[in-house]
Amino acid sequence: TIALAAWVVALVERVAAQSVVFWNAITEVKVRIADQLPFLRLFDVSPGEMYFRSLDNYFTHPARDLPYLTPQDYGALLQAVVVKYQAEAPLAAERLGAPVRVISNGVPVMRRNTVSRSLRRPLRVGTLVRLSPDKKVELLIDALQRAAPRMPAFEFLVGGQPDPGAEDYARSLQLRAAGLPMRWMGYVPSARFMSAIDLLVLVAEPAGCPNTSLEAMAAGVPVLATTVGGMIEQIVHGESGWLAPRNDVGALAALLESAAADRHRLREVGRMAQDRMRRAFGIEKMRDSYIELFGLAGRGV
């Protein structure tokens, strides 16, 4: 940790950088870098719930050779903290005491929906996710077990590989899903996955602003997710997708059954999701927000 921070500081000094952005960096590494670069403009970008968990873990036993004993001590060194959804802003302000900016994730916007989905084949529902215990995929499987007897003919596609060390968890999911029409696809590029499904179901754990749901919306695929983190700002319930309460398997099953019942409605919601994604979550909007925050406007960026 000390060596990595020293390497980053040396690099920053060599290139004469005026700003440093921490993006998914280890808390102790960030604190050590900030300690050695107190006169630079420092920005910290939160990916969501895990960010605050990491702060808590570090400041429970902060490094003894550094004078920063609380998140507020670290926050005093920052120009700003960036959060990905509005509901997280008050928490960031309270915990760090630094100025907070809300900049949602963004993905490339399709000019039109180029995906052709046949109404003659069985419905394809899917999820694209890292297979790791923190993702709580078992909740989705349990909801699917409840909903399946009342759903039309369907196939459920699972895209994603186990995280290192989570192989037993991945095997437990396959056992839990016994009897369901599941296809475990392993790694698959997002664009290809979205072109193959009619509905994305996402247990959005831990709380953040997932790109997966935005990529589905960009492809005209409706999203059924849980009311976690930025999902409540990405999706307008009943218009551009559906939201089930966090950890509520029964509600998730009921919405899955309802959404699957009408393929024409799925297409209509997919179109509305794509329109919302264009308006609110285009990658150009995210880029421009960061350029303005970092003071790079007018520099040919």
C-alpha positions as CSV (number, residue, x, y, z in Angstrom):
1,T,0.0,0.0,0.0
2,I,2.8,2.4,0.9
3,A,4.8,1.5,-2.2
4,L,1.8,1.9,-4.5
5,A,1.0,5.4,-3.0
6,A,4.6,6.4,-3.4
7,W,4.6,5.3,-7.0
8,V,1.5,7.3,-7.8
9,V,2.8,10.4,-6.1
10,A,6.1,10.1,-8.1
11,L,4.1,9.8,-11.3
12,V,1.9,12.8,-10.5
13,E,5.0,14.9,-9.8
14,R,6.8,13.7,-12.9
15,V,3.9,14.7,-15.2
16,A,3.2,17.9,-13.2
17,A,-0.5,17.1,-12.8
18,Q,-2.7,19.7,-11.3
19,S,-5.5,17.3,-10.4
20,V,-5.8,13.7,-9.2
21,V,-9.0,11.7,-9.4
22,F,-9.5,8.6,-7.2
23,W,-11.7,6.1,-9.0
24,N,-12.4,2.8,-7.2
25,A,-9.1,3.2,-5.3
26,I,-8.3,1.5,-2.0
27,T,-9.0,3.8,0.9
28,E,-5.6,3.7,2.5
29,V,-3.9,4.3,-0.8
30,K,-6.1,7.4,-1.4
31,V,-5.3,8.8,2.1
32,R,-1.6,8.3,1.7
33,I,-1.6,10.0,-1.8
34,A,-3.7,12.9,-0.5
35,D,-1.4,13.3,2.5
36,Q,1.6,13.8,0.1
37,L,-0.2,16.0,-2.4
38,P,-2.1,18.5,-0.2
39,F,-1.9,21.4,-2.7
40,L,-3.3,19.6,-5.7
41,R,-7.0,19.4,-6.6
42,L,-8.1,16.0,-5.4
43,F,-11.4,14.4,-6.4
44,D,-12.9,11.1,-5.1
45,V,-15.5,9.3,-7.1
46,S,-17.8,7.0,-5.2
47,P,-19.1,3.8,-7.0
48,G,-21.9,3.5,-4.4
49,E,-22.5,1.5,-1.2
50,M,-19.1,-0.2,-1.2
51,Y,-17.4,3.2,-1.0
52,F,-18.7,4.0,2.4
53,R,-18.2,0.4,3.6
54,S,-14.5,0.8,2.6
55,L,-14.2,4.1,4.5
56,D,-15.7,2.5,7.6
57,N,-13.4,-0.5,7.4
58,Y,-10.3,1.7,7.1
59,F,-11.1,4.4,9.7
60,T,-12.0,1.7,12.3
61,H,-8.2,1.1,12.4
62,P,-6.5,4.0,10.5
63,A,-2.8,3.9,9.7
64,R,-0.8,5.0,12.8
65,D,1.7,7.0,10.8
66,L,-0.9,9.3,9.3
67,P,-2.8,12.1,11.1
68,Y,-6.2,11.4,9.6
69,L,-8.4,9.6,12.1
70,T,-11.9,10.1,10.6
71,P,-13.5,10.3,7.1
72,Q,-13.9,14.1,7.7
73,D,-10.2,14.4,8.2
74,Y,-9.7,12.9,4.7
75,G,-12.6,14.8,3.2
76,A,-10.9,18.1,4.2
77,L,-8.2,17.3,1.7
78,L,-10.7,16.9,-1.2
79,Q,-11.8,19.4,-3.8
80,A,-15.0,17.4,-4.2
81,V,-16.6,14.0,-3.9
82,V,-18.6,12.7,-6.8
83,V,-21.5,10.4,-6.2
84,K,-23.5,8.6,-9.0
85,Y,-27.0,9.2,-7.8
86,Q,-28.8,11.9,-5.9
87,A,-29.9,9.9,-2.9
88,E,-26.3,9.3,-2.0
89,A,-25.3,13.0,-1.9
90,P,-26.5,13.8,1.7
91,L,-24.7,10.7,3.0
92,A,-21.4,11.8,1.3
93,A,-21.7,15.3,2.6
94,E,-22.3,14.2,6.1
95,R,-19.6,11.6,6.2
96,L,-16.8,13.5,4.5
97,G,-17.7,17.1,4.9
98,A,-16.5,17.9,1.4
99,P,-18.4,19.5,-1.5
100,V,-20.5,16.9,-3.3
101,R,-21.4,16.6,-7.0
102,V,-23.9,14.2,-8.5
103,I,-22.8,12.8,-11.9
104,S,-24.7,9.7,-13.0
105,N,-23.0,7.0,-15.1
106,G,-23.6,7.2,-18.8
107,V,-23.3,4.8,-21.8
108,P,-23.2,5.4,-25.5
109,V,-26.7,6.2,-27.0
110,M,-28.0,4.2,-29.9
111,R,-29.5,6.3,-32.6
112,R,-32.3,3.8,-33.0
113,N,-33.2,0.4,-31.8
114,T,-31.5,-2.0,-34.1
115,V,-32.4,-5.1,-32.2
116,S,-35.0,-7.3,-33.8
117,R,-36.8,-9.6,-31.3
118,S,-39.1,-12.3,-32.6
119,L,-42.4,-12.8,-30.9
120,R,-42.5,-16.4,-32.2
121,R,-39.7,-17.8,-30.1
122,P,-40.0,-18.4,-26.3
123,L,-39.5,-15.3,-24.1
124,R,-35.9,-14.7,-23.2
125,V,-35.3,-13.2,-19.8
126,G,-31.8,-12.6,-18.5
127,T,-29.4,-11.1,-16.0
128,L,-25.8,-10.0,-16.6
129,V,-23.8,-9.9,-13.4
130,R,-20.6,-11.0,-11.6
131,L,-21.3,-14.2,-9.8
132,S,-20.3,-13.2,-6.3
133,P,-22.2,-13.5,-2.9
134,D,-22.5,-9.7,-2.6
135,K,-24.6,-9.7,-5.8
136,K,-27.4,-11.7,-4.1
137,V,-28.3,-13.7,-7.3
138,E,-30.0,-16.2,-5.1
139,L,-32.8,-13.7,-4.5
140,L,-33.4,-13.6,-8.3
141,I,-33.5,-17.4,-8.6
142,D,-35.9,-17.7,-5.7
143,A,-38.2,-15.1,-7.3
144,L,-38.0,-17.0,-10.6
145,Q,-38.9,-20.3,-8.9
146,R,-42.1,-18.6,-7.6
147,A,-43.0,-17.0,-10.8
148,A,-42.1,-19.7,-13.3
149,P,-45.3,-21.8,-13.0
150,R,-47.5,-18.8,-14.1
151,M,-45.1,-17.5,-16.8
152,P,-45.4,-18.2,-20.5
153,A,-42.7,-20.4,-22.1
154,F,-39.4,-18.8,-21.4
155,E,-35.7,-19.2,-21.2
156,F,-33.5,-17.5,-18.5
157,L,-30.0,-16.5,-19.6
158,V,-27.3,-15.8,-17.0
159,G,-24.3,-13.9,-18.3
160,G,-21.3,-13.5,-16.1
161,Q,-18.4,-15.5,-14.6
162,P,-17.7,-16.2,-10.9
163,D,-15.4,-13.8,-9.1
164,P,-12.1,-15.4,-8.1
165,G,-12.9,-17.4,-5.0
166,A,-16.6,-17.5,-5.7
167,E,-16.7,-20.7,-7.6
168,D,-18.5,-22.6,-4.8
169,Y,-21.1,-19.8,-4.7
170,A,-21.6,-20.1,-8.5
171,R,-22.1,-23.8,-8.2
172,S,-24.6,-23.3,-5.4
173,L,-26.6,-21.0,-7.6
174,Q,-26.8,-23.7,-10.3
175,L,-28.1,-26.2,-7.7
176,R,-30.6,-23.7,-6.4
177,A,-31.9,-23.2,-10.0
178,A,-32.5,-26.9,-10.6
179,G,-35.6,-27.4,-12.7
180,L,-35.7,-23.9,-14.2
181,P,-35.0,-23.3,-17.9
182,M,-31.7,-21.6,-17.2
183,R,-28.7,-21.2,-19.6
184,W,-25.4,-20.3,-17.9
185,M,-23.4,-18.5,-20.5
186,G,-20.3,-17.4,-18.7
187,Y,-18.7,-14.2,-20.0
188,V,-20.6,-12.6,-22.8
189,P,-20.2,-9.0,-24.2
190,S,-22.9,-6.8,-23.1
191,A,-24.1,-5.7,-26.5
192,R,-24.5,-9.4,-27.7
193,F,-26.3,-10.3,-24.5
194,M,-28.8,-7.4,-24.7
195,S,-29.5,-8.4,-28.3
196,A,-30.5,-11.8,-27.2
197,I,-33.0,-11.0,-24.4
198,D,-36.5,-9.4,-24.1
199,L,-36.2,-8.4,-20.4
200,L,-33.3,-7.8,-18.1
201,V,-33.8,-8.6,-14.4
202,L,-31.3,-7.2,-12.1
203,V,-30.9,-7.6,-8.3
204,A,-28.9,-4.4,-8.1
205,E,-26.6,-5.2,-5.2
206,P,-24.6,-3.6,-3.7
207,A,-26.2,-0.2,-4.2
208,G,-24.6,1.9,-7.0
209,C,-25.5,3.2,-10.5
210,P,-25.2,0.1,-12.6
211,N,-24.0,0.3,-16.2
212,T,-25.7,-3.0,-17.0
213,S,-29.2,-1.6,-16.7
214,L,-28.2,1.5,-18.7
215,E,-26.8,-0.7,-21.5
216,A,-30.1,-2.6,-21.5
217,M,-32.1,0.6,-21.8
218,A,-29.8,1.9,-24.5
219,A,-30.6,-1.3,-26.5
220,G,-34.4,-0.9,-26.0
221,V,-34.5,-3.8,-23.4
222,P,-36.8,-3.1,-20.5
223,V,-35.4,-3.6,-17.0
224,L,-36.9,-5.1,-13.9
225,A,-34.7,-4.2,-10.9
226,T,-34.7,-3.6,-7.2
227,T,-35.1,-0.2,-5.4
228,V,-31.4,0.0,-4.6
229,G,-29.1,2.9,-5.1
230,G,-29.3,4.6,-8.5
231,M,-31.9,2.2,-9.9
232,I,-34.6,4.5,-8.4
233,E,-33.3,7.3,-10.6
234,Q,-32.6,5.3,-13.7
235,I,-36.1,3.7,-13.9
236,V,-39.5,5.3,-13.8
237,H,-41.6,2.4,-12.4
238,G,-44.3,1.3,-14.7
239,E,-43.1,3.5,-17.6
240,S,-39.5,2.7,-18.5
241,G,-39.2,-0.4,-16.4
242,W,-40.2,-1.9,-13.0
243,L,-38.9,-1.7,-9.5
244,A,-39.4,-4.2,-6.7
245,P,-38.5,-3.4,-3.0
246,R,-35.1,-4.4,-1.9
247,N,-34.9,-8.1,-0.6
248,D,-38.6,-8.7,-1.4
249,V,-38.6,-12.0,-3.3
250,G,-42.4,-12.0,-3.5
251,A,-42.7,-8.6,-5.0
252,L,-39.9,-9.4,-7.5
253,A,-41.7,-12.6,-8.5
254,A,-45.0,-10.8,-9.0
255,L,-43.5,-8.1,-11.2
256,L,-41.6,-10.7,-13.2
257,E,-44.8,-12.7,-13.8
258,S,-46.7,-9.5,-14.8
259,A,-43.9,-8.2,-17.1
260,A,-43.6,-11.5,-18.9
261,A,-47.3,-11.8,-19.6
262,D,-47.4,-9.2,-22.4
263,R,-44.6,-9.3,-25.0
264,H,-46.1,-6.2,-26.8
265,R,-46.0,-4.3,-23.5
266,L,-42.4,-5.3,-23.0
267,R,-41.5,-3.7,-26.4
268,E,-43.4,-0.5,-25.5
269,V,-41.6,-0.2,-22.2
270,G,-38.3,-1.0,-23.9
271,R,-38.9,2.0,-26.3
272,M,-39.7,4.3,-23.4
273,A,-36.6,3.1,-21.5
274,Q,-34.4,3.8,-24.5
275,D,-35.9,7.3,-24.8
276,R,-35.2,8.0,-21.1
277,M,-31.7,6.7,-21.4
278,R,-31.1,9.1,-24.4
279,R,-32.3,12.1,-22.4
280,A,-30.8,11.4,-19.0
281,F,-27.9,9.0,-19.2
282,G,-25.9,9.5,-22.4
283,I,-22.2,9.2,-22.1
284,E,-21.8,12.7,-23.6
285,K,-23.7,14.2,-20.6
286,M,-21.4,12.3,-18.2
287,R,-18.3,13.5,-20.0
288,D,-19.4,17.1,-20.1
289,S,-20.2,17.0,-16.3
290,Y,-16.7,15.7,-15.5
291,I,-15.0,18.2,-17.8
292,E,-16.9,21.1,-16.1
293,L,-16.0,19.7,-12.6
294,F,-12.3,19.3,-13.4
295,G,-12.1,22.8,-15.0
296,L,-11.1,21.4,-18.4
297,A,-13.7,23.2,-20.5
298,G,-12.1,25.2,-23.3
299,R,-8.9,23.1,-23.2
300,G,-9.7,21.0,-26.2
301,V,-10.7,18.0,-24.2
